């Protein structure tokens, strides 16, 4: 099942990151401030669990080749999250980027002629 696959991926990647952190000069001890706790919760619940579970569910129902193009939405959602959570400003270039990505998704997913 997708959730079990996700669980294995998260456990193995967490262990590898814990091992790699000291080798890359990152501290293992971090003070648990409200911002750190909220960031961790967002990464675990919002990013890892919800998005990957949705992805595995979609892949079980649609072809991966058709879904792959939607990965281009990732930076758009990242910028939107920055605007919603951190109050970052969105400009006209962001609107242009959204239009270009939407046009690309339409082009690759439109019915063949």
Beta strands, then each sheet from edge to edge (+ up, - down):
end
